[in-house]
């Protein structure tokens, strides 16, 4: 290209791609035009003898960039047809980001495995190869990328095998450690507890991870949002150490696993939680801790579809920020309904779900104060007796179910000493029956498919 009349301005300090001597300068100067070929050709032709020379220069530039063979940030260096697999010949020099296209959007269309050679890019600070079709194992060599500070994203691929313990060396990570929606197996490495600078989006959900949740994850004390381990096969107990993540504000999600034993009382220390505490569809037993009444900012609690028993804590009536819902349905709770739940009437907008338990006694008239409910009010399939209070009949929720599979209309005194099995599969653990409404099943970071991740990664998602 001919020399310009004015000197080229210096490259912006945040240009994150490798500066190859053959074409890095051209790419930095012309990257705004890379996705608009006609405009790109015209710009290159300015100052040339002909538009044809501009076309030739454009072709040369594209060939030069393609020869670098790496999906680097700032420009789409590989065309879709050329991006079938990730390259093994890499420009090591100054590469600081992998996988981002224009506007930091992810590069897509890649298949095959991740080459081990990517572990040589030791200056990389960001990695974004989400939503591709990558397969095989995550290379252990990626643990050498110790400058990684944010956005290590491999979600929504088809990666398998176990999570490398070497990823625990990425201890500069502050946000966006996301391996979700893959087919990863085995246990969560205890070494991930070394990512102590993480503040948002530690996401391993929707894999086939098994075994126990490592107690070392309690060291992620700076986490403020996006602690998501839902939809796996995690077993054993919920570590009490998770109560140390006291800065957690949103999206604490352990749903749809095989977690056992009781809910730790230490979770009551997460008093900055302003979104959802979600533990539904596990194998949790014992009573719901009274300490959950200390979550004064929480907007939703979902403990449904477990084996919880004994009483509903009266302290749950103190949750004056609870708006979206309280879900205790499909458990084995055998107490009366606390009248204190009527205290939620000023804030509770969506759901009160207590169905398919073994609740006894009459329906408290105080529940009639829940006049703001507009979705689910479900007390069905219990052992409730007596008449429905007039105040409760005024609730106009769209999913109103009170009399079904109860003893409504029968005096409670006549039922004393009578043991009546629940009419819906014992404690109603069946997932297809009486499932909680979508407002409690799909919020707070719960994603029903990889496509739902898409670009909507927001605060309950990525919190960015």
Buried (B, 14 or more C-beta within 10 A) or exposed (E): BEEEEEEEEEEEEEBBBBBBEEBBEBBBBBBEBBEEEEEBBBBBBEEBEEEEBBBBBBEBBBEBBEEBBBBBBBBBBBEEEEBEEBBEEBBEEBBBBBBBBBEBEBBBBBBEBBBEBBBBBEBBBBBBBBBBEBBEBBBEBBBBBEBBBBBBBBBBBBBBEBBBEBBBBBBBBBBBBBBBBBEBBEBBBBBBBBBEBBBBBBBBBBBEBBEBBBBBBBBBEBBBBBBBBBBBEBBBBBBBBBBBBBBBBBBBBBBBBEBBEBBBBBBBBBBBBBBBBBBBBBBBBEBBBBBBBBBBBBBBBBBBBBBBBBBBBBBBBBBEBBBBBBBBBBBBBBBBBBBBBBBBBEBBBBBBBBBBBBBBBBBBBBBBBBEBBBBBBBBBBBBBBBEBBEBBEEBEBEBBBBEBBBBBEBEBEEBEEEEEEBBBBEBBBBEEEBBBBEBBBEBBBBBEEBEEBEEEBBBBBBBB
